[in-house]
């Protein structure tokens, strides 16, 4: 449920409409390809986390196997991505609430949500888990109901069966060509970001190795079914170029097409729940990652304060950064906030590439030193690991081919260089200290 909570947010219910508008019916193939890539990444994470469970997850493993620069870079890039997600989700949730209760401004609702989830994450980890379970249950129920209604609609229960008219008409299955696929690719990748949080959360469970294994094996295919199934239903039932798909969201558009009463209101409520769920999961994941980094000497020491078993300072810092990003979105929406979101969008690709390099080294070392710890094994090692790494480099190449993509890459490269440099300096200091002792 934690994995579902972190990934299934407004990106699926609303944001996927942008991907459909960019790529047309071929968005289904993009989600299949991206889902396969994510499945391989999660298999690598599952292998490493089951062998060596850690709250810092891939950041800890990267530091141990590749070096401090890799641990620092992947950890703080992931923290930045999650905090930017908190800001984006809180802003969208505040906007929805403002339309219902207009006398409280949107930023006022943002503050209320921030305080509430910050307080719940400060009390005990079980509170986070309880909220996330019920939030995710609502989302999963909604998606399952949508898939059932969609299949019935495709079969003609709510009117004439559409057949393949929307898949082959309106410009065909690839109506926008390679450019559309490239634009849709970035949208689909962003939709899967956050799934890695499950390996962080599992480390705080009663049996980390067992729970990591179980979560990784089940969460990925469930999310893939939800995403791919939803997109297949949408592009079969409504024209991809229907302006409502991008404006109102694909779910609302399909339910309106099927004649479901109050579809817009129902989905607005579900989207609000999805936003709050993802916000809750991202505060949790970012605080645990920050605490892990600080405990390894890769961040300000004051963030290491623990209260009643909760990294209170890290929770507060993540919430403060998220709220500051919201303010930046109000004051500098096209500069500072846009820059932050662009870097956050690239962060997951940086993290995934470091995961590949880490798994290559860790797997070989475990096979030599402790093969009994490999309760989960990456398929077809090392070939699929290298294939995954090559695919990520391919995505970077696709981004470099567009002006917007190049801007994202340049901003991300600056941050990565700064973090890697800081991590490298720490690595050199540690070596000197070890040599001196």
Residue, then its C-alpha position, 0 to 999 in steps of 0.5 A: x500500500x505504501x508503494x501504491x500511495x507514493x506512485x498513484x497520485x494525480x499523475x495517473x488520474x489527471x496528469x496522464x491526460x497530457x501524455x495521451x494528448x502528446x502520444x495518442x493511443x501509443x501511450x499504452x506502449x509507452x507505459x508498457x515499456x516504462x513499466x518494464x523498465x521500472x520492474x527491472x529497477x525494482x528487481x535490482x532494488x529488491x535484490x539489494x534491499x533484501x540482502x542488506x535492508x536499510x532506511x537509506x536503501x539505494x543511497x546506502x548501497x551506493x555509498x558502500x559499493x560505488x563510493x560516497x559521491x554516489x551515495x550522496x548524489x542519489x540520496x539528496x537527488x531523491x530527497x529533492x524529488x520527493x520534496x518537490x513532489x510534496x510542494x506540487x501535490x500540496x499546491x494542487x490539493x489546496x487549489x481543489x479545496x479552495x474551489x469548495x471552500x473559497x473563503x480560505x485561500x489556496x495557500x491557506x489550505x496548503x499550510x493546513x495540509x502541511x501542518x497536519x501531515x507533518x504532525x502525523x509523521x512526527x508522532x509515530x511511523x504507524x500513523x503514517x502507515x495507517x493513513x497511507x493504507x486507507x488513502x491507498x485503499x480508496x485509490x485502488x478501489x477507484x481504479x478497479x471500479x474504473x477498469x470494470x466500468x471501462x471494460x463494460x463500456x468497451x463491450x457496449x453495456x453503456x451504449x454502442x461498443x467503440x471497437x477499434x475506431x478510437x485506436x485506428x482513427x483520428x490519425x492512427x495508433x501513432x498520430x503524433x509520430x516520434x516527437x509525440x512518443x518522446x514527449x509522452x515518454x517523459x510523462x510516463x517515467x514521471x508517473x512511476x517515480x516514488x515507487x522506490x519508497x517501498x524499500x525505505x519503508x520496508x526497512x522499518x517493518x518487523x521483518x525487513x528482508x521478507x517484506x522487501x521481497x514481498x513488496x517488490x514482487x507484488x507492487x510493481x505488477x499491480x501498478x503496471x496493471x493499473x497504469x496500462x489497464x487504465x490507459x488502454x481503457x481510456x484510448x479505446x473509449x474516447x478519442x485521444x485528441x478530445x480536449x477534455x482528456x488533457x483538461x479534465x483528466x482521462x478518468x473524468x472524460x471516460x466516466x462522463x462518456x459512459x454517463x456516470x452521474x456526478x463523475x467530475x465531483x467523484x473524481x475530484x474527491x478521489x484526486x484530492x485523496x490521491x494528492x494527500x496520499x502521495x504528499x504523506x508518502x513523500x514526506x515520509x520517504x524524504x525524511x527517512x532518506x535525509x536522516x540516513x544521509x545525515x547519520x552517515x555524515x552526508x548532511x547537516x548534523x542537526x537533521x539527525x535528531x530522533x524523537x520517540x523513534x522518529x527522525x523529527x528534525x528530518x521530517x520538519x526540514x522536508x516539510x519546511x522545504x516543501x512549503x518554501x517550494x510552494x511559496x516559490x511557486x506563488x512568487x516565482x512560478x516560471x523561474x525558481x519553481x519551474x527550475x525546481x520541478x525540472x530538476x526533480x523530474x530528472x532526479x529519478x533517472x539519475x537515481x535509477x542509473x546509480x542503482x544499476x551501477x550499484x547492483x552490478x558491483x554488489x551482486x558480484x561481491x555478494x556472490x563471492x562473500x555471502x551468496x546466502x543473502x541473495x534471497x531475491x536475484x536480478x533476472x539474467x544478470x548482468x545482461x538485463x542490468x546493462x540493458x536497463x542502464x542503456x535504456x536510461x541513457x537512451x532516455x537522456x538522449x531523447x531529452x537532449x534532442x528537445x530544447x525543454x529537455x536540454x534545459x532540464x538536463x543542464x539544471x540537473x547536471x549542475x546539481x549532480x556535479x555539486x553533490x558528487x563533488x561534495x561526496x567525493x571530498x568526503x570520500x577523500x577525507x575518510x580515506x585520509x582519516x583511515x590512513x592516519x589512524 
